[in-house]
Amino acid sequence: MYSLKKWKNIINILILIIYSFNCKEIEQNNLINEFTGIYISTNDKNDISNKIFDLSSLNLSDIDYQLYINETLQANSSNNFPFKKDILYNVRIIFNKLLNTTNNMFNDCISLKYLNLSLFDTSQVTNMNKMFSGCSSLISIDLKNLNTEKVIIMDDMFYYCESLLYLDLSSFNTINVISMENMFGGCISLTSLDISYFNTKNVKSMAWLFSSCKSLTSLNLLYFNTRKVTTMQSMFSNCYSLIQIDLSSFYTENVENMESMFNECSSLILLNLRNFNTRNVINMNSMFSNCGSLINIDLSMFNTEKVKTMANMFSNCNSLKSIDLSSFNTKQVRYLSNMFYNCISLDSIDLSSFNTGRVVNTGNMFNNCVSLKEINLSSFNSNSLEYSYNMFYNCLSLTSIDLRYFKFDNIINMETMFYQCKQMSYLLLDNCELKDGSNLNSAFLGLNKNGILKVPKDKCNKIINEFLSSNINWNVEYF
C-alpha cells in the first residue's frame, strides 16, 4: 500500500504533466514565443541529467530569453540542471526575440519526455537541422502550430527519436525545403507517418529519409515530387516492416545515387519501379541488398549506362528466384563484388549482355548461390580484373562453367574462387596465364571427385598444377 508521501509525489507529477500542456499564454511585447517541456533524469551518474536544451548555435545572449524550472526563474540560463533521478520537471523558456534558426536546439536531449511547441513562433526560422535529433526518450511532441514556411533545411530533424509513437506534421509547409536528409531516420517506434501533403518540389536530397524506421508498415508517397532530387541513398534502408512501396509516381531522372536505397527492407514483397529513370545514376551499391522477401524485381526499364558500382546490389536476396538483367549496360561498372552473394534461391542467370571490360573486382559475386545450376558468362571480359576471390564459393549445384573469355592476366587474388563447387565436373578456361605472386590458395578445392579441365595447350601451367593438386582424379584436356 502506498504511503501518503508516495501519493503526493504521484499527484505532483500528474500536475506537472497537465500544466505543461495547459500553460497560460505569456505576452512579451505582444509576442508569444515559448516552449515548455517535461524532463526526467535518466543519467545514473551522480543523479545529474543530460542537457535539456542547446541554444549555443542560436546566437542568443542571456537577456534574449528566460529559463523557468518548475515556474522558478533561473538566474543562470544553463542547459544543465541538477535533476534528481526519476523526478519529472517542467521546463519553460520564454524568448524575447524571434529566432531565425533552431539548428541543434534539442539535439541529444535524452532526458526530454514531452514537448509542447504550440506557442513557439518559428515564422522566421530557415534552418531546423537536428532540431530534435537524438531525443531518444521523447514520447510526445506538439507541433500543430509550428510554422515551417521559410525553412530550407530539415536534415536529421527527428533523427533517432526512437520513442516517438506518433507525429502530427499537418501544419508543415515544406515548399522551400531543399534537403530532408535523415529527417526521420531512426524513428524506430513510428508505425505510420502521414506526409502525403508534403510539398517536396524543391528538395534535392532525400538520403536516409526513412532509414531505420523499423516499425513503419506503409507509406503513401504518391504525391511526392522528386523532380529535383539528386540522391536517394539509403532512403528506405532498414525499413524492416514495409511490405510494399509504390514508387510509380517517382521522377528519378536527376538522381545520381541510389546506394542502399532498399537495403534491409527484409519484409518487402512488392516493389513498383516501372517508371524509374536511372539514366544518371552512378552508384547502385547495395541497392536491394538484404531484401530477403523479394521473389522478383522488374528492372527492365533500368538504364545503367553511367553506373560505376553494382557491388552487393542483390546480396542476401535469398528469395529471389530469377532476375532479368538483359537491359543492363555495364560498360562503366568497376565493382561487381558480392553482387548476388547468398542468393540461395536463384537457379539460373544470364549475364551474356554484361560488358565487364572495366571491372576490377568480382569477389564473392556468386558466393553461396547454392541453387545456381546455370550461368552464362560468355561475354565476360576481364581485362582489368584484379580480384576474383570466392567468386563461385559454395555454388553447390553448378555443374559446369565456361570461362573461355575470362582473362586471368591481371588477377592478384583468386583465393577459393571455386571452393566447394561440389557438383562441378567441367571447367573451360582459355586466357589463364597468371602474373607472378597471384594468390591461388584453395581456388579449386572441394570440386566433384571426377571431371574435365579444358585448357589451351602449353599454357596455364600454374593453374593446372594448382588444380590437379586439389583434384587428382580430374582429366586435363587441351585445345
C-alpha positions in Angstrom: 0.0 0.0 0.0 1.3 3.4 -1.0 2.4 5.8 1.8 0.9 9.3 1.9 4.3 10.7 0.7 4.3 8.5 -2.4 0.7 9.5 -3.3 1.8 13.2 -3.0 4.7 12.5 -5.4 2.4 10.9 -8.0 -0.1 13.8 -7.7 2.7 16.3 -8.2 3.9 14.5 -11.3 0.4 14.5 -12.8 0.0 18.2 -12.1 3.3 18.9 -13.9 2.2 16.9 -17.0 -1.2 18.6 -17.0 0.4 22.0 -16.6 2.8 21.6 -19.4 0.0 21.2 -21.9 -2.2 23.9 -20.5 0.3 26.6 -19.8 -1.0 30.2 -19.8 0.0 32.4 -22.7 2.8 34.7 -21.8 2.8 38.0 -23.6 6.1 39.6 -24.3 5.8 42.9 -26.3 2.7 41.4 -28.0 4.8 38.4 -28.9 4.0 34.9 -27.7 7.1 32.8 -28.1 7.9 30.0 -25.7 8.3 26.3 -25.4 7.5 24.0 -22.5 8.9 20.6 -21.8 9.0 17.9 -19.2 12.3 16.3 -18.4 13.2 13.4 -16.2 16.7 12.5 -15.0 18.0 9.4 -16.9 21.6 9.5 -16.0 22.6 7.3 -13.1 26.0 9.0 -12.6 25.7 11.5 -9.6 22.0 11.8 -10.3 22.7 14.6 -12.9 20.7 14.7 -16.1 22.0 15.4 -19.6 21.4 18.7 -21.2 17.8 19.9 -21.5 18.2 22.2 -24.5 21.0 23.6 -26.6 20.9 27.2 -27.6 24.6 27.5 -28.3 24.1 27.7 -32.1 21.3 30.3 -31.9 23.4 33.4 -31.2 21.5 34.3 -28.1 22.6 36.2 -25.0 21.1 35.7 -21.5 18.8 38.8 -22.0 17.2 37.2 -25.0 15.3 34.6 -23.0 14.3 33.5 -19.6 14.5 30.0 -18.2 12.0 28.7 -15.8 12.2 25.3 -14.0 9.0 24.4 -12.1 7.9 28.0 -12.7 11.0 29.4 -10.9 13.1 31.8 -12.9 16.7 30.6 -13.1 19.4 33.2 -12.6 21.8 31.1 -14.7 20.4 30.3 -18.1 22.2 27.0 -18.3 21.2 24.0 -20.4 22.2 21.7 -17.5 20.3 21.4 -14.2 20.9 19.1 -11.2 17.8 17.0 -11.7 17.2 14.2 -9.3 16.8 10.8 -10.7 13.3 9.6 -11.7 11.7 13.0 -10.9 9.8 14.9 -13.6 10.5 18.6 -14.0 8.6 21.3 -16.0 11.0 23.5 -18.0 9.9 26.6 -19.9 11.8 29.1 -21.9 10.4 32.4 -23.0 12.1 34.2 -25.8 12.2 38.0 -26.2 13.0 37.8 -29.9 12.1 35.8 -33.0 14.7 33.1 -33.9 15.9 32.6 -37.5 17.3 29.1 -36.7 16.5 26.3 -34.4 19.5 24.2 -35.5 20.5 21.7 -32.8 18.0 23.2 -30.4 17.1 20.0 -28.6 19.9 17.8 -30.1 20.7 14.8 -27.9 18.4 16.0 -25.1 17.9 12.4 -24.0 16.1 13.4 -20.8 13.3 15.1 -22.7 9.9 13.3 -22.4 7.2 15.7 -23.5 7.5 18.8 -25.6 4.8 21.5 -26.3 5.7 23.9 -29.1 2.1 25.3 -29.6 3.2 28.8 -28.5 6.6 28.7 -30.2 6.9 31.2 -33.1 9.2 29.8 -35.9 7.9 32.1 -38.6 11.4 33.4 -39.3 13.2 30.1 -39.0 15.1 28.9 -42.1 17.1 26.0 -40.5 15.7 23.2 -38.4 18.7 20.9 -38.8 18.9 18.4 -36.0 16.2 20.3 -34.1 15.1 17.1 -32.2 17.9 14.8 -33.2 18.8 12.2 -30.6 15.8 12.9 -28.3 15.7 9.2 -27.6 13.2 9.5 -24.6 10.8 11.9 -26.3 7.3 10.3 -26.2 5.1 13.2 -27.3 5.6 16.4 -29.2 3.0 19.1 -30.1 3.9 20.6 -33.5 0.4 21.6 -34.6 1.3 25.3 -34.7 4.8 25.0 -35.9 5.5 27.4 -38.8 7.9 26.0 -41.3 7.1 28.3 -44.3 10.6 29.6 -44.5 12.5 26.5 -43.6 15.2 25.4 -46.1 16.9 22.6 -44.1 15.2 19.8 -42.3 18.2 17.4 -42.2 18.2 15.0 -39.1 15.2 16.8 -37.7 13.8 13.8 -35.9 16.8 11.6 -36.2 16.7 8.8 -33.6 13.7 10.0 -31.8 13.3 6.3 -31.1 10.5 6.6 -28.5 8.1 8.6 -30.7 4.9 6.7 -31.5 3.2 9.4 -33.5 3.9 12.6 -35.3 1.3 15.1 -36.4 3.0 17.1 -39.2 -0.2 18.5 -40.7 1.0 22.1 -40.1 4.2 21.6 -42.0 4.8 23.8 -45.1 7.8 22.3 -46.9 7.6 24.3 -50.1 11.0 25.9 -49.6 12.8 22.9 -48.2 15.8 21.7 -50.2 17.2 19.0 -48.0 15.4 16.3 -45.9 18.4 14.0 -45.3 17.8 11.6 -42.5 14.8 13.6 -41.4 13.0 10.6 -39.8 16.0 8.3 -39.7 16.0 6.0 -36.6 12.4 6.7 -35.6 12.1 3.0 -34.8 8.7 3.2 -33.0 6.7 5.0 -35.6 4.2 2.6 -37.2 2.7 5.2 -39.5 3.7 8.6 -40.9 1.4 10.8 -42.9 3.4 13.0 -45.2 1.1 12.8 -48.2 0.6 16.6 -48.2 4.3 17.4 -48.1 5.3 19.7 -51.0 8.8 18.5 -52.0 9.2 20.2 -55.3 12.4 21.9 -54.3 14.0 19.0 -52.3 17.4 17.9 -53.7 18.4 15.3 -51.1 16.2 12.5 -49.7 19.1 10.4 -48.5 18.3 8.3 -45.4 14.9 10.0 -45.2 13.1 6.9 -43.7 16.3 5.0 -42.8 15.8 2.6 -39.8 12.1 3.4 -39.4 11.8 -0.3 -38.4 8.1 -0.3 -37.5 6.7 1.6 -40.5 4.3 -0.8 -42.2 3.2 1.6 -45.0 4.0 4.9 -46.7 1.9 7.0 -49.1 4.4 8.6 -51.4 2.1 9.0 -54.5 2.2 12.8 -54.2 5.9 13.1 -53.5 7.5 15.5 -56.0 11.1 14.2 -56.7 12.0 16.2 -59.8 14.9 17.9 -58.2 16.2 15.1 -56.1 19.8 14.0 -56.9 20.3 11.5 -54.1 18.1 8.7 -52.7 20.9 6.9 -50.9 19.6 4.7 -48.1 16.2 6.3 -48.4 14.3 3.3 -47.1 17.2 1.3 -45.7 16.4 -0.8 -42.6 12.6 -0.3 -43.0 12.1 -3.9 -41.8 8.3 -3.8 -41.7 7.5 -2.3 -45.1 5.7 -4.9 -47.2 5.3 -2.8 -50.3 6.3 0.5 -51.7 4.6 2.1 -54.6 7.1 4.5 -56.3 5.3 4.6 -59.6 4.9 8.4 -59.3 8.6 9.0 -58.6 10.6 11.1 -61.1 14.2 10.0 -60.8 15.8 11.4 -63.9 18.2 13.7 -61.9 19.1 11.1 -59.3 22.8 10.1 -59.2 23.0 8.0 -56.1 20.7 5.0 -55.2 23.2 3.3 -52.9 21.5 1.1 -50.3 18.1 2.6 -51.3 16.2 -0.5 -50.2 18.9 -2.2 -48.1 17.4 -4.4 -45.3 13.8 -4.0 -46.4 13.5 -7.6 -45.3 9.7 -7.8 -45.5 9.3 -6.1 -48.9 7.4 -8.4 -51.3 6.2 -5.8 -53.8 8.2 -3.0 -55.3 7.0 -1.0 -58.3 9.9 0.6 -60.1 8.5 0.6 -63.6 8.7 4.3 -64.0 12.2 4.7 -62.6 14.5 6.6 -64.9 18.0 5.7 -63.8 20.0 7.2 -66.7 22.1 9.5 -64.5 22.6 7.1 -61.6 26.3 6.4 -60.8 26.0 4.3 -57.7 23.7 1.2 -57.2 25.9 -0.3 -54.5 23.7 -2.5 -52.1 20.6 -1.1 -53.7 18.4 -4.2 -53.0 20.7 -6.0 -50.5 19.1 -8.0 -47.8 15.6 -7.7 -49.3 15.0 -11.3 -48.2 11.3 -11.5 -49.1 11.5 -10.2 -52.7 10.8 -13.0 -55.1 11.2 -11.0 -58.3 12.2 -7.4 -59.3 11.2 -5.9 -62.6 14.2 -3.9 -63.7 13.5 -4.0 -67.4 13.3 -0.2 -67.6 16.6 0.4 -65.8 19.2 2.4 -67.7 22.6 1.7 -66.1 24.9 3.3 -68.7 26.6 5.6 -66.1 26.6 3.2 -63.1 30.1 2.6 -61.8 29.4 0.2 -58.9 26.9 -2.7 -58.5 28.7 -4.3 -55.6 26.3 -6.0 -53.2 23.4 -5.0 -55.3 21.3 -8.1 -54.7 23.3 -9.7 -51.9 21.2 -11.7 -49.4 18.1 -11.5 -51.6 17.6 -15.1 -50.6 14.0 -15.5 -52.0 14.9 -14.1 -55.4 14.3 -17.0 -57.9 15.0 -15.2 -61.2 16.1 -11.9 -62.5 16.3 -10.4 -66.0 19.2 -8.1 -66.4 19.3 -8.1 -70.2 18.7 -4.4 -70.3 21.7 -3.6 -68.1 24.5 -1.6 -69.6 27.6 -2.3 -67.5 30.3 -0.6 -69.7 31.2 1.9 -66.8 31.0 -0.6 -64.0 34.1 -1.3 -61.9 32.7 -3.2 -59.0 30.6 -6.4 -59.1 31.8 -7.8 -55.8 29.1 -9.6 -53.7 26.5 -8.7 -56.4 24.5 -11.9 -55.9 26.0 -13.0 -52.6 23.8 -15.6 -50.8 21.0 -15.5 -53.4 20.2 -19.1 -52.3 17.0 -19.4 -54.5 18.5 -18.2 -57.7 18.8 -21.2 -60.1 20.0 -19.6 -63.3 21.2 -16.3 -64.5 22.1 -14.9 -67.9 24.8 -12.2 -67.9 25.7 -12.6 -71.5 24.9 -9.0 -72.1 27.3 -7.7 -69.5 30.3 -5.6 -70.6 32.9 -6.1 -67.9 35.9 -4.5 -69.5 36.4 -2.1 -66.7 35.5 -4.4 -63.8 38.3 -4.8 -61.2 36.5 -6.8 -58.5 34.2 -9.8 -58.8 35.0 -11.2 -55.3 32.1 -13.1 -53.7 29.9 -12.3 -56.8 28.0 -15.6 -56.7 29.2 -16.8 -53.3 26.7 -19.2 -51.7 24.3 -19.2 -54.7 23.7 -22.8 -53.7 20.8 -23.4 -56.2 22.6 -21.9 -59.2 22.7 -24.6 -61.9 23.3 -22.5 -64.9 25.2 -19.3 -65.5 26.0 -17.6 -68.8 29.2 -15.5 -68.7 30.0 -15.8 -72.3 30.7 -12.1 -72.7 32.7 -11.6 -69.6 35.8 -9.6 -70.4 38.1 -9.4 -67.5 40.9 -7.3 -68.9 41.0 -5.1 -65.8 40.1 -7.7 -63.2 42.3 -7.9 -60.2 40.1 -9.7 -57.5 38.0 -12.8 -58.1 38.3 -14.4 -54.6 35.3 -16.5 -53.6 33.6 -15.7 -56.9 31.8 -19.1 -57.1 32.4 -20.1 -53.5 29.9 -22.8 -52.4 27.9 -22.9 -55.6 26.8 -26.4 -54.8 24.6 -27.0 -57.8 26.8 -25.6 -60.5 27.9 -28.5 -62.8 29.9 -26.7 -65.4 31.3 -23.3 -66.2 32.6 -21.7 -69.4 35.2 -19.0 -68.7 36.9 -19.0 -72.1 36.6 -15.2 -72.3 37.7 -14.7 -68.8 41.2 -13.3 -68.6 43.5 -14.0 -65.6 46.4 -11.8 -66.7 46.0 -9.1 -64.0 44.4 -11.1 -61.2 46.0 -10.6 -57.8 43.7 -12.7 -55.8 41.6 -15.7 -56.9 41.7 -17.4 -53.5 38.9 -20.0 -53.0 37.4 -18.9 -56.3 35.6 -22.3 -57.0 35.8 -23.6 -53.4 33.2 -26.3 -52.6 31.5 -26.3 -56.0 30.8 -30.0 -55.3 28.8 -30.8 -58.4 31.2 -29.1 -60.9 32.7 -31.6 -63.3 33.6 -29.4 -66.3 35.6 -26.2 -66.4 36.7 -24.5 -69.5 39.5 -21.8 -69.3 41.4 -20.1 -72.1 43.3 -16.9 -71.2 44.6 -18.3 -67.9 48.2 -17.2 -67.6 48.7 -15.7 -64.2 51.0 -12.9 -63.1 53.7 -13.6 -60.5 52.5 -13.5 -56.9 48.8 -14.2 -57.7 47.0 -15.8 -54.7 45.5 -19.2 -55.8 45.0 -20.6 -52.3 42.3 -23.3 -52.3 41.0 -21.9 -55.6 39.8 -25.3 -56.8 39.3 -27.2 -53.5 36.2 -29.3 -53.0 35.0 -29.9 -56.6 33.4 -33.1 -57.9 35.7 -36.1 -57.5 35.8 -36.6 -61.2 35.8 -34.1 -64.1 37.4 -32.4 -67.0 39.5 -29.3 -67.1 39.8 -28.0 -70.6 42.7 -25.5 -71.2 44.9 -24.4 -74.1 48.0 -26.5 -74.8 51.3 -25.3 -73.3 49.6 -22.6 -71.3 48.1 -22.1 -67.8 50.7 -24.3 -66.1 50.4 -22.6 -62.8 46.6 -23.0 -62.7 46.9 -26.6 -63.9 49.3 -27.5 -61.2 47.2 -25.9 -58.5 44.1 -27.5 -59.9 45.5 -31.0 -60.0 46.9 -30.8 -56.5 43.3 -30.4 -55.3 41.5 -32.6 -57.8 43.8 -35.6 -58.6 41.1 -37.6 -60.4 40.3 -34.9 -62.9 41.4 -35.2 -66.5 43.1 -32.3 -68.4 42.1 -31.9 -72.0 43.8 -29.4 -74.4 42.6 -27.5 -77.3 
